[in-house]
Amino acid sequence: MVRRTLYFSILIRTAEISRACPALRRRVFNRMRNEAMTRDIRIIGAGLAGCEAAWQCARRGCKVILYEMRPVRSTPAHQTADFAELVCSNSLKSESENTAPWLLKQEMRRAGSLLLECADATAVPAGHALAVDREIFSKRVTEAIASEPLIEVVRAEVTKIDESEGVTIVASGPLTSDALSQEIARLSGSSHLYFYDSISPIVEADSIDRSKVYLAARYDKGTADYINCPFTKEEYDRFYDALIEAQSVDSHDWEKLNYFEACLPIEEIARRGHDTLRFGPMKPVGLNDPRTGKMAYAVVQLRSENLRADSYNLVGFQNHLKFGEQARILRLIPGMENARFLRYGQIHRNTYLNAPTLLGETLQMKQHPHVFFAGQICGVEGYTESIAAGLLAGIHAAASMSGESTAPPPRETAMGSLIHYLCHAEAKSFQPANITFDLLPPLDDETRRRVRDKRERHQIQCNRALAAFEAWIVNVLADAPAGFLGTLLTR
């Protein structure tokens, strides 16, 4: 049975002290809370999320044991033993003002992110993006963590999560070891732990040519919420030929994918035969065109991504093609000749949880509140998003050590919207996500009618988000230990 936290022990014991002695009760409470703060927070993984979480915990006076299995046991993707190694790209995405990635980074800077500070200090010319010298970046993070007195680094593989030892943050990343994956599966249930991403493209609604498509539900079941893109035989043949000849993404040796039959990329389905797509994701049966009353030769269905219906998912169109190839081929779909894509399809190795089922908004497991998750394993995509999740997990874990709680960032913020997605997305179809304006709350109808320019709308959303975040972080800092704010302001 999971032990009670020290905080609840404090409440029980102070309740036994006479109500006539509030000063004594207060002294006992404070002494026991200080005892709780001397316990170690265990963090598994010294990647982007784990290092940020460790830093945030230490800045709040918590002792941390940071476990990293490299170089005792390496992964096929990593080349060094340094912390926060960037395995793929060296880009932390756009720094263009009033974009969603820019907004997320602005919030993180306001919260005192160590890794954003290291990224800024090791930036290399990259146009509008924040890109870093990956070797210097990792070394800088490693040195900062190693020089922090409250962080003890242990180079060893962790295979068990013992809740009786106190708070644990799991930040083991997309290449979590088999032994630790089995332990996480024990806590979460194996059906809620996934090992591959399967992501379909998303297109902006207003870039779809509505004169060439129609709304319908298969067999007229329910409401006609799907946009259907009908193909003639000639259009299908042209699309099929282009798909068969398209260039796939070059996979790393460590990322060779054994596809699930229920989740094959469209190019793999197409290679099984000329008509296989017409019996799979492009099946036209039950989707008669109301304009003609006839069934098309093939159909691509688009499903709304949100209540605003300003973006649509290409149903069943997960693929492993290069992004440029996707843009070229998907624009052969009738009605999508001028499509603007918010996200391209992907399939890759990625260990992650079904966050809506398992995690609360503090990134704690609902059934195991001593265990937090951060980084890609909790269901975010991207370097910056992983750091943000680590930052928040560190803040919440540190608060829990003192028996307190910190509210998640407001829904209007980029961080708050990312966490809201993790915890409230549809569990049955949950897929990892990175930050986009699609995750943020929409502007009110009056503002949308008044402001037509998309860039101006984004500016309003960013201003609103930063104001809400600043109000939130002031409260978070007010609850932090004495000296923390001064340390933050002098960094």
C-alpha positions as CSV (number, residue, x, y, z in Angstrom):
1,M,0.0,0.0,0.0
2,V,1.3,3.4,-0.9
3,R,2.4,5.3,2.2
4,R,0.8,8.6,3.0
5,T,2.9,11.7,2.3
6,L,4.6,13.4,5.1
7,Y,2.2,16.3,4.7
8,F,-0.8,14.2,5.8
9,S,1.2,12.9,8.7
10,I,1.7,16.5,9.7
11,L,-2.0,17.2,9.6
12,I,-2.8,14.1,11.7
13,R,-0.2,14.8,14.4
14,T,-0.9,18.6,14.6
15,A,-4.6,17.7,15.0
16,E,-3.7,15.8,18.2
17,I,-2.1,18.9,19.7
18,S,-4.5,21.0,21.8
19,R,-6.3,23.7,19.8
20,A,-5.5,26.0,22.7
21,C,-1.8,26.0,21.7
22,P,-1.7,27.4,18.2
23,A,1.9,28.5,18.5
24,L,3.1,25.0,19.5
25,R,1.0,23.5,16.7
26,R,2.6,25.9,14.2
27,R,6.1,25.1,15.4
28,V,5.4,21.4,15.1
29,F,4.0,21.8,11.6
30,N,6.9,23.9,10.4
31,R,9.5,21.4,11.9
32,M,7.8,18.4,10.2
33,R,7.5,20.3,6.9
34,N,11.2,21.0,7.0
35,E,11.8,17.3,7.5
36,A,9.8,16.6,4.4
37,M,11.9,19.1,2.4
38,T,15.0,17.2,3.3
39,R,13.9,14.1,1.5
40,D,15.2,13.5,-2.0
41,I,13.2,13.8,-5.2
42,R,14.2,11.0,-7.5
43,I,14.3,12.0,-11.2
44,I,14.9,9.3,-13.8
45,G,16.6,10.6,-17.0
46,A,18.9,13.5,-17.5
47,G,17.5,14.6,-20.9
48,L,15.8,17.9,-21.6
49,A,12.9,17.4,-19.3
50,G,14.8,15.7,-16.5
51,C,17.5,18.3,-16.2
52,E,14.9,21.1,-16.2
53,A,12.8,19.4,-13.6
54,A,15.9,18.8,-11.4
55,W,16.9,22.5,-11.7
56,Q,13.4,23.7,-10.7
57,C,13.3,21.4,-7.7
58,A,16.7,22.4,-6.5
59,R,15.9,26.1,-6.9
60,R,13.0,25.5,-4.5
61,G,15.3,24.0,-1.9
62,C,14.6,20.3,-2.6
63,K,17.3,17.7,-2.7
64,V,17.4,15.8,-6.0
65,I,18.9,12.5,-7.0
66,L,19.2,12.6,-10.8
67,Y,19.6,9.2,-12.4
68,E,21.1,8.9,-15.9
69,M,22.0,5.4,-17.3
70,R,24.5,6.7,-19.8
71,P,27.4,5.8,-20.2
72,V,26.8,2.7,-18.0
73,R,24.2,1.8,-20.5
74,S,23.8,3.8,-23.7
75,T,21.0,4.0,-26.2
76,P,21.4,3.5,-30.0
77,A,20.5,7.2,-30.6
78,H,22.9,8.9,-28.2
79,Q,26.5,9.7,-29.0
80,T,27.8,11.1,-25.7
81,A,27.3,10.9,-21.9
82,D,26.4,14.5,-21.6
83,F,23.0,15.6,-20.3
84,A,20.3,17.1,-22.6
85,E,21.8,15.7,-25.7
86,L,19.9,16.7,-28.8
87,V,19.6,13.5,-30.8
88,C,17.9,14.8,-34.0
89,S,17.6,18.5,-35.0
90,N,19.4,21.3,-33.2
91,S,16.4,23.6,-33.5
92,L,14.1,24.7,-30.8
93,K,11.7,26.1,-33.4
94,S,10.6,29.6,-34.2
95,E,11.6,32.8,-32.5
96,S,9.4,34.9,-34.7
97,E,7.3,37.1,-32.5
98,N,3.6,36.1,-31.9
99,T,4.1,32.5,-33.1
100,A,3.1,29.6,-30.9
101,P,6.6,28.3,-30.4
102,W,7.8,31.8,-29.5
103,L,5.0,32.2,-27.0
104,L,5.9,28.9,-25.2
105,K,9.6,30.0,-25.0
106,Q,8.6,33.4,-23.7
107,E,6.7,31.8,-20.9
108,M,9.5,29.5,-20.1
109,R,12.0,32.4,-19.9
110,R,9.7,34.2,-17.5
111,A,9.6,31.0,-15.3
112,G,13.4,30.9,-15.1
113,S,14.1,27.9,-17.4
114,L,17.7,26.8,-17.1
115,L,17.7,25.0,-20.5
116,L,16.2,28.0,-22.3
117,E,19.0,30.1,-20.8
118,C,21.6,27.6,-22.0
119,A,19.9,27.6,-25.5
120,D,20.1,31.4,-25.7
121,A,23.7,31.3,-24.7
122,T,24.7,28.7,-27.3
123,A,22.5,29.9,-30.2
124,V,23.8,29.7,-33.7
125,P,22.5,31.7,-36.8
126,A,19.3,30.0,-38.0
127,G,17.1,32.7,-39.4
128,H,13.9,33.0,-37.4
129,A,14.6,29.9,-35.4
130,L,16.4,29.3,-32.1
131,A,19.0,26.7,-33.0
132,V,22.0,25.8,-30.8
133,D,25.4,24.4,-31.0
134,R,24.3,21.0,-29.7
135,E,27.6,19.9,-28.2
136,I,28.2,23.2,-26.3
137,F,24.6,23.3,-25.3
138,S,24.7,19.8,-23.7
139,K,28.0,20.5,-22.0
140,R,26.6,23.8,-20.6
141,V,23.6,22.0,-19.2
142,T,25.7,19.2,-17.8
143,E,28.0,21.7,-16.0
144,A,25.1,23.6,-14.5
145,I,23.5,20.5,-13.1
146,A,26.8,19.1,-11.8
147,S,27.6,22.3,-10.0
148,E,24.3,22.5,-8.2
149,P,24.9,21.4,-4.6
150,L,21.3,20.1,-4.1
151,I,21.5,17.8,-7.2
152,E,23.3,14.4,-6.8
153,V,24.0,12.7,-10.1
154,V,23.9,8.9,-10.2
155,R,25.0,7.1,-13.3
156,A,22.9,4.0,-13.2
157,E,19.9,2.5,-14.9
158,V,16.7,2.6,-12.9
159,T,14.4,-0.4,-13.3
160,K,12.0,0.0,-10.4
161,I,9.8,2.9,-9.1
162,D,9.4,2.6,-5.3
163,E,6.7,4.9,-4.2
164,S,7.7,4.4,-0.5
165,E,10.9,6.3,-1.2
166,G,9.0,9.5,-1.9
167,V,8.4,11.6,-5.0
168,T,9.7,10.3,-8.4
169,I,9.7,12.2,-11.7
170,V,10.0,9.9,-14.7
171,A,11.6,11.7,-17.6
172,S,13.2,8.8,-19.4
173,G,12.2,10.0,-22.9
174,P,11.1,8.2,-26.1
175,L,13.9,5.6,-25.8
176,T,13.0,4.4,-22.3
177,S,14.8,1.1,-21.6
178,D,12.8,-2.2,-21.8
179,A,13.2,-2.8,-18.0
180,L,11.9,0.6,-17.1
181,S,9.1,0.4,-19.7
182,Q,7.9,-2.8,-18.0
183,E,7.9,-1.0,-14.6
184,I,5.9,1.9,-16.1
185,A,3.5,-0.6,-17.6
186,R,3.0,-2.1,-14.2
187,L,2.0,1.3,-12.8
188,S,0.0,2.4,-15.7
189,G,-1.4,-0.8,-17.2
190,S,0.2,-2.1,-20.4
191,S,-2.8,-0.9,-22.5
192,H,-1.9,2.7,-21.7
193,L,1.7,2.7,-22.7
194,Y,2.6,3.1,-26.3
195,F,5.8,2.6,-28.3
196,Y,5.1,4.3,-31.6
197,D,3.6,7.6,-32.8
198,S,1.1,7.5,-35.6
199,I,0.2,11.0,-36.6
200,S,-2.0,12.1,-39.5
201,P,-1.6,15.4,-41.3
202,I,-3.7,18.4,-40.3
203,V,-4.8,21.0,-42.8
204,E,-6.2,24.5,-42.3
205,A,-9.9,24.6,-42.9
206,D,-10.0,27.8,-44.9
207,S,-7.4,26.4,-47.4
208,I,-9.9,23.6,-48.5
209,D,-11.7,24.3,-51.8
210,R,-15.3,23.7,-50.6
211,S,-16.7,23.6,-54.2
212,K,-14.9,20.3,-54.7
213,V,-15.9,18.5,-51.5
214,Y,-19.0,17.6,-49.6
215,L,-20.1,16.9,-46.0
216,A,-21.3,13.5,-45.1
217,A,-21.1,10.7,-42.5
218,R,-20.6,7.1,-43.7
219,Y,-24.0,5.5,-44.2
220,D,-25.5,8.7,-43.0
221,K,-24.9,7.7,-39.4
222,G,-25.0,10.7,-37.0
223,T,-24.4,14.2,-38.3
224,A,-22.6,15.1,-41.5
225,D,-19.4,16.3,-39.8
226,Y,-16.8,14.9,-42.2
227,I,-15.5,16.7,-45.2
228,N,-15.2,14.2,-48.0
229,C,-12.8,14.6,-51.0
230,P,-14.1,12.5,-53.9
231,F,-11.8,11.0,-56.5
232,T,-12.5,10.0,-60.1
233,K,-10.5,6.9,-61.3
234,E,-8.1,9.2,-63.2
235,E,-7.5,11.3,-60.1
236,Y,-7.0,8.2,-58.0
237,D,-4.5,6.7,-60.4
238,R,-2.5,9.9,-60.5
239,F,-2.5,10.1,-56.7
240,Y,-1.5,6.4,-56.3
241,D,1.4,6.7,-58.8
242,A,2.8,9.7,-57.0
243,L,2.5,8.0,-53.6
244,I,4.3,4.9,-54.7
245,E,7.2,6.9,-56.1
246,A,7.4,9.3,-53.1
247,Q,10.5,9.5,-50.9
248,S,10.2,8.2,-47.3
249,V,12.0,9.7,-44.4
250,D,15.4,8.0,-43.8
251,S,15.1,6.0,-40.6
252,H,17.9,5.6,-38.1
253,D,19.0,2.1,-37.3
254,W,17.6,2.4,-33.8
255,E,14.2,3.6,-35.2
256,K,13.4,0.7,-37.5
257,L,9.7,0.3,-37.2
258,N,7.7,-2.9,-37.2
259,Y,4.4,-1.5,-38.1
260,F,1.1,-2.5,-36.5
261,E,-1.3,-3.9,-39.1
262,A,-4.0,-1.5,-37.7
263,C,-1.7,1.5,-38.1
264,L,0.1,1.1,-41.4
265,P,1.4,4.2,-43.2
266,I,-0.5,4.9,-46.4
267,E,2.5,4.3,-48.6
268,E,2.9,0.8,-47.1
269,I,-0.8,0.1,-47.8
270,A,-0.4,1.3,-51.3
271,R,2.5,-1.0,-52.0
272,R,0.3,-4.0,-51.3
273,G,-1.7,-3.4,-54.4
274,H,-3.3,-0.7,-56.6
275,D,-6.7,-0.8,-55.0
276,T,-5.7,-1.5,-51.3
277,L,-6.2,2.2,-50.4
278,R,-9.8,2.0,-51.8
279,F,-10.5,-0.8,-49.3
280,G,-8.8,1.1,-46.5
281,P,-8.5,4.8,-45.6
282,M,-9.9,5.9,-49.0
283,K,-12.9,3.6,-48.9
284,P,-15.9,5.3,-50.7
285,V,-18.6,2.8,-49.6
286,G,-21.4,4.6,-47.7
287,L,-20.3,8.0,-48.7
288,N,-22.5,8.9,-51.7
289,D,-22.0,12.4,-53.0
290,P,-25.3,14.3,-52.2
291,R,-24.7,16.5,-55.3
292,T,-24.8,13.5,-57.6
293,G,-26.3,10.7,-55.5
294,K,-23.4,8.5,-56.7
295,M,-20.4,6.9,-55.0
296,A,-17.0,8.3,-55.9
297,Y,-14.2,6.0,-57.0
298,A,-12.3,6.8,-53.8
299,V,-12.7,9.3,-50.9
300,V,-10.4,10.9,-48.4
301,Q,-12.2,12.0,-45.2
302,L,-11.3,15.0,-43.2
303,R,-12.3,15.2,-39.5
304,S,-12.5,18.4,-37.5
305,E,-9.7,18.9,-35.0
306,N,-11.6,21.1,-32.7
307,L,-15.0,22.7,-32.0
308,R,-14.1,25.8,-34.0
309,A,-13.6,23.5,-37.1
310,D,-10.7,25.7,-38.3
311,S,-8.5,22.7,-38.9
312,Y,-9.0,19.2,-40.1
313,N,-7.3,15.8,-39.7
314,L,-6.8,13.6,-42.8
315,V,-8.3,10.4,-41.4
316,G,-6.0,7.3,-41.6
317,F,-3.3,9.2,-43.5
318,Q,-0.4,8.6,-41.1
319,N,2.7,8.2,-43.2
320,H,6.5,8.1,-43.1
321,L,7.1,10.4,-46.1
322,K,9.4,13.5,-46.2
323,F,7.4,16.7,-45.5
324,G,8.1,18.1,-48.9
325,E,6.8,15.0,-50.5
326,Q,3.7,15.0,-48.3
327,A,2.9,18.6,-49.4
328,R,3.2,17.7,-53.1
329,I,1.2,14.5,-53.0
330,L,-1.5,15.5,-50.6
331,R,-2.3,18.5,-52.8
332,L,-3.3,16.0,-55.5
333,I,-6.4,15.3,-53.3
334,P,-9.4,17.0,-54.9
335,G,-10.2,20.2,-52.9
336,M,-6.7,20.4,-51.4
337,E,-4.8,21.8,-54.3
338,N,-3.9,24.9,-52.2
339,A,-3.9,23.2,-48.8
340,R,-1.9,24.8,-45.9
341,F,-0.7,22.2,-43.5
342,L,-0.5,22.8,-39.8
343,R,1.2,19.4,-39.2
344,Y,2.5,16.7,-41.5
345,G,2.1,12.9,-40.9
346,Q,4.6,11.0,-38.9
347,I,5.4,7.5,-37.6
348,H,8.4,7.0,-35.3
349,R,9.6,5.3,-32.2
350,N,8.3,7.0,-29.1
351,T,7.5,5.6,-25.7
352,Y,4.6,7.6,-24.2
353,L,1.6,7.3,-21.9
354,N,-2.0,7.7,-22.5
355,A,-1.9,11.0,-20.6
356,P,-5.7,11.8,-20.5
357,T,-6.3,8.4,-18.7
358,L,-3.3,8.5,-16.4
359,L,-2.2,12.0,-15.5
360,G,-3.7,15.0,-13.7
361,E,-2.9,18.6,-14.5
362,T,0.1,18.6,-12.1
363,L,1.5,15.7,-14.2
364,Q,1.1,13.3,-11.3
365,M,-0.4,9.9,-11.9
366,K,-4.0,9.9,-10.8
367,Q,-3.6,6.5,-9.0
368,H,0.0,7.0,-7.9
369,P,0.4,10.6,-6.7
370,H,4.0,10.2,-5.7
371,V,4.9,9.6,-9.4
372,F,5.2,12.4,-11.9
373,F,5.9,12.2,-15.6
374,A,7.7,14.8,-17.8
375,G,9.0,15.2,-21.3
376,Q,8.1,13.2,-24.3
377,I,7.0,10.2,-22.3
378,C,4.1,12.2,-20.9
379,G,2.8,12.9,-24.4
380,V,4.4,16.1,-25.6
381,E,6.3,16.4,-28.9
382,G,9.4,18.6,-29.5
383,Y,12.4,19.8,-27.6
384,T,10.8,23.0,-26.2
385,E,7.6,21.2,-25.2
386,S,9.7,18.6,-23.3
387,I,11.6,21.2,-21.4
388,A,8.3,22.9,-20.5
389,A,6.9,19.7,-19.2
390,G,10.0,19.2,-17.1
391,L,9.7,22.7,-15.7
392,L,6.2,22.2,-14.6
393,A,6.8,18.7,-13.2
394,G,9.6,20.2,-11.2
395,I,7.5,23.0,-9.8
396,H,4.7,20.6,-8.9
397,A,6.9,18.0,-7.4
398,A,8.7,20.5,-5.2
399,A,5.4,21.8,-4.0
400,S,4.2,18.3,-3.1
401,M,7.3,17.8,-1.0
402,S,6.1,20.5,1.4
403,G,2.5,19.2,1.4
404,E,1.4,22.1,-0.8
405,S,0.0,22.3,-4.3
406,T,0.5,24.7,-7.2
407,A,-2.2,25.3,-9.7
408,P,-1.3,24.6,-13.3
409,P,-0.7,27.5,-15.6
410,P,-3.9,29.3,-16.8
411,R,-5.7,27.8,-19.8
412,E,-5.0,30.9,-21.9
413,T,-1.2,30.3,-21.7
414,A,0.8,28.1,-24.0
415,M,1.9,25.9,-21.1
416,G,-1.6,25.7,-19.7
417,S,-3.0,24.8,-23.1
418,L,-0.4,22.1,-23.6
419,I,-1.2,20.6,-20.2
420,H,-4.9,20.9,-20.8
421,Y,-4.5,18.9,-24.0
422,L,-2.5,16.2,-22.3
423,C,-5.1,15.8,-19.6
424,H,-8.4,16.4,-21.5
425,A,-7.9,15.1,-25.0
426,E,-10.0,12.2,-26.2
427,A,-8.3,9.2,-24.5
428,K,-9.2,6.7,-27.3
429,S,-7.5,8.7,-30.0
430,F,-4.8,10.4,-27.9
431,Q,-1.6,11.3,-29.8
432,P,1.4,13.4,-28.7
433,A,1.2,17.0,-29.6
434,N,3.4,20.1,-29.9
435,I,2.4,23.6,-29.3
436,T,0.2,25.3,-31.9
437,F,-2.5,28.0,-31.7
438,D,-5.0,25.2,-32.3
439,L,-4.4,24.2,-28.6
440,L,-5.0,27.7,-27.2
441,P,-8.6,28.9,-26.4
442,P,-10.1,30.8,-29.3
443,L,-10.8,34.5,-29.3
444,D,-14.4,35.5,-28.6
445,D,-16.7,35.8,-31.5
446,E,-16.8,39.6,-31.3
447,T,-13.1,39.9,-31.5
448,R,-12.9,37.4,-34.4
449,R,-15.5,39.4,-36.3
450,R,-13.6,42.6,-35.6
451,V,-10.1,41.3,-36.3
452,R,-9.8,39.5,-39.6
453,D,-6.1,39.4,-40.0
454,K,-4.7,36.1,-38.6
455,R,-1.4,37.6,-37.5
456,E,-3.2,40.2,-35.5
457,R,-5.4,37.6,-33.9
458,H,-2.3,35.6,-32.9
459,Q,-0.8,38.8,-31.4
460,I,-3.9,39.3,-29.3
461,Q,-3.7,35.6,-28.1
462,C,-0.1,36.0,-27.3
463,N,-0.6,39.2,-25.3
464,R,-3.4,37.6,-23.4
465,A,-1.4,34.5,-22.7
466,L,1.7,36.4,-21.4
467,A,-0.4,38.5,-19.1
468,A,-2.1,35.5,-17.6
469,F,1.2,33.6,-17.3
470,E,2.9,36.5,-15.6
471,A,0.1,36.7,-13.0
472,W,0.4,32.9,-12.4
473,I,4.2,32.9,-12.1
474,V,4.1,35.7,-9.6
475,N,2.0,33.5,-7.3
476,V,4.3,30.5,-7.9
477,L,7.4,32.5,-7.0
478,A,5.6,33.9,-3.9
479,D,5.3,30.3,-2.6
480,A,8.9,29.5,-3.4
481,P,11.6,29.4,-0.6
482,A,13.2,32.6,0.5
483,G,16.0,33.6,-1.8
484,F,14.6,31.8,-4.8
485,L,13.3,35.0,-6.5
486,G,16.6,36.8,-6.0
487,T,18.4,33.9,-7.5
488,L,16.1,33.9,-10.5
489,L,16.5,37.7,-11.1
490,T,20.2,37.6,-11.0
491,R,20.6,34.7,-13.4
